[in-house]
Amino acid sequence: MLNKIFSKQNRALTRELVITDFKLKYQGSVLGYVWSLLKPLLLFIILYIVFIKFLKIGNGIPHYPIYLLLGIILWNFFSDLTLQGLTSVVGRGDLIRKVKIPRWIIVFSSSISALITFMLNFTVVIAFMIFSNVSVNWNVLWLPLYLLEIYIFASGISLFLAAAYVKFRDIGYIWEVVLQAGFYLTPILYPLSKISNISFQKLIITNPVAQVVQGMRYSLITKETITSERIFNSGLYSLAPFVIVVVVFGLGAIYFKKQARYFAENI
Amino acid sequence: MQEIIRVDGLTKRFKLPHERINSLKSSLINLFSNGRLNYEIQTVLDDISFKVNKGDFFGIVGKNGSGKSTLLKLLAGIYYPTNGSVQVDGKVTPFIELGVGFNPELSGRDNVFLNGALLGFTRKQMEVMYDDIVAFSELERFMDQKLKNYSSGMQVRLAFSIAIKAQGDILILDEVLAVGDESFQRKCFNYFDQVKKEKKTVILVTHDMSSIKRFCNNGILLDKGKIIASGNPQEISSGYEKLNEV
C-alpha cells in the first residue's frame, strides 16, 4: 500500500507542486529565499530585546533566547502547516475540478512546503546554538521523533480542516481564533515553570504541541525544561499526547477520504 | 471486440443551493427548515448506459447543458456517481481540459513540467520529452517568459503539445476544436488520424458534426441527461441537427 501511495507519479507531482509553491511565494521579492532565513533572525533580535533585556522572564533557564526561538519556530511550523492545509484544497480548486489526481497530495504538498520553511528556520536555531556553545548530548536523537509527532498531528488537523473548509468557510475564522488561543495556552513565550498549579501544568502538557515543544527544548537546549515525562512521572498518562496525535490523524484522514469524492462538485 | 468502458445505469444529481451554503449559520438555518427551502435537486444524467470498445473513436454530442461535461468528469473519475457505475478497463488520461493548472506567473518551461506532473509523468520522463513538446508547439523562443505574456493561442498550443504526450489507453478530448486557428485545427486533425491508426481509444466531445462524421465510428447523442441516439455517427449527427431545428 505504501508503494502505491508513494508511487513515482505521486512523488513527481508532490515535487512539482512544492516547487511551484516556493517559486510563487518569493516571486517579485528582491531577496527571495533569503527571507526564509532573515525572518527567524529578525524575530530572534526582537525576542532578545523584549524577553531578555526588558522582561527578564527566563531567569534561571540557560540559553533562554534560543529556548524561546525554538518554541516560536515550532509553533509557526504548526500554525503554517495547518493554515496552509486549510486553504490548500479550496485554493487548488482549478485542479480538483479538472484533473483526477489523488486529493490528499494537495494537502500533502502544502505540508511539505511548511516543513521546508521550518527546516530553514531550524538552521538558524542550530547556528545560534553553535554560536552560544550549547552543549549537545545523546538526547538529540529524539529530535526526529518529536518532529514526526508534530508533523503527523498538524497533518491530521490539516486533512480535517481542508475537507471541512470546502463546505464551511467559517472554519477559516474559527481556526484562526483557535490558533491564537493555542499560542497563549502553549508554553512558548513563558516557561512552564511559571505556572504553579500542577493540574494546569498537566492540562497544558497534554496538548501534543506543548509536549513536543518542551521535549525538543529538553533534548536540544537545556535540561531545565519541564517535560511531560517529568510532570506525569513517566506514568501511563504521559502517553496521552501520543494517543491524541494518532486519534486526530486517524479521524482527519477518514473524514478527508469520505469528503474527497465530492470535492469537485462542492468547491 | 474488447470492451474498455462500461457505463451502467449512470445517474448524477447535483444539489443546487439557491444561495450558496458555505457558512455554519446558513447550514444551521438550513437544518431547521429541513433543507427543503434552500436547494433543489437537478438530475444532470438520468440512468444512462453505454459501452465503448477498445480502439473506438467515440463521439459524445449534445446541446449545451445536456450533461456532456458531467459525463466526461464521471468517466475521468473527477465526479463520483449518484447511482449506477462506470467501469473503465485501462488508464484514462486524467484531464478533461487543456492546460489544467497552468499558472500565469510561471514561465512556459515551469508550466510544462507542472502540467506534465499532473498528467502523471516523472521529471525524468518530462526532460526526455521536453524538446519534442516545445518543438511541436513552435514556442522555442518563449519558453523562459512568463505564461501571462503569452497570447491565448500560444497558451493553447503549448497545452495541446503537452496533452498529446499523455500516455493512457483512453484519451478524453473536450471541445479541443473550439479553440485555435485553422493551422491548429489541421494539427489536431493530423493528430486524430495518427491516434486512430494507433488504435487508441478516444472520446471526443464536440459540436462540430463534420469531425464526428470524419473520425468517429461510434457515439451517443445526449439530450436533457438521456441518451436519445447511439451507435452510427451519421444518425447521431442528423439527430443533433434535428434537435437544433426545434
Boltz contact constraints between the chains, C-beta under 6 A:
constraints:
  - contact:
      token1: [A, 8]
      token2: [B, 122]
      max_distance: 6.0
  - contact:
      token1: [A, 9]
      token2: [B, 120]
      max_distance: 6.0
  - contact:
      token1: [A, 12]
      token2: [B, 117]
      max_distance: 6.0
  - contact:
      token1: [A, 12]
      token2: [B, 122]
      max_distance: 6.0
  - contact:
      token1: [A, 12]
      token2: [B, 123]
      max_distance: 6.0
  - contact:
      token1: [A, 13]
      token2: [B, 117]
      max_distance: 6.0
  - contact:
      token1: [A, 16]
      token2: [B, 113]
      max_distance: 6.0
  - contact:
      token1: [A, 16]
      token2: [B, 114]
      max_distance: 6.0
  - contact:
      token1: [A, 16]
      token2: [B, 117]
      max_distance: 6.0
  - contact:
      token1: [A, 20]
      token2: [B, 114]
      max_distance: 6.0
  - contact:
      token1: [A, 24]
      token2: [B, 105]
      max_distance: 6.0
  - contact:
      token1: [A, 95]
      token2: [B, 101]
      max_distance: 6.0
  - contact:
      token1: [A, 98]
      token2: [B, 96]
      max_distance: 6.0
  - contact:
      token1: [A, 98]
      token2: [B, 97]
      max_distance: 6.0
  - contact:
      token1: [A, 98]
      token2: [B, 100]
      max_distance: 6.0
  - contact:
      token1: [A, 99]
      token2: [B, 94]
      max_distance: 6.0
  - contact:
      token1: [A, 99]
      token2: [B, 95]
      max_distance: 6.0
  - contact:
      token1: [A, 99]
      token2: [B, 100]
      max_distance: 6.0
  - contact:
      token1: [A, 99]
      token2: [B, 118]
      max_distance: 6.0
  - contact:
      token1: [A, 100]
      token2: [B, 76]
      max_distance: 6.0
  - contact:
      token1: [A, 100]
      token2: [B, 77]
      max_distance: 6.0
  - contact:
      token1: [A, 100]
      token2: [B, 78]
      max_distance: 6.0
  - contact:
      token1: [A, 100]
      token2: [B, 94]
      max_distance: 6.0
  - contact:
      token1: [A, 168]
      token2: [B, 22]
      max_distance: 6.0
  - contact:
      token1: [A, 168]
      token2: [B, 24]
      max_distance: 6.0
  - contact:
      token1: [A, 169]
      token2: [B, 22]
      max_distance: 6.0
  - contact:
      token1: [A, 169]
      token2: [B, 23]
      max_distance: 6.0
  - contact:
      token1: [A, 170]
      token2: [B, 23]
      max_distance: 6.0
  - contact:
      token1: [A, 170]
      token2: [B, 24]
      max_distance: 6.0
  - contact:
      token1: [A, 261]
      token2: [B, 80]
      max_distance: 6.0
  - contact:
      token1: [A, 264]
      token2: [B, 78]
      max_distance: 6.0
  - contact:
      token1: [A, 264]
      token2: [B, 79]
      max_distance: 6.0
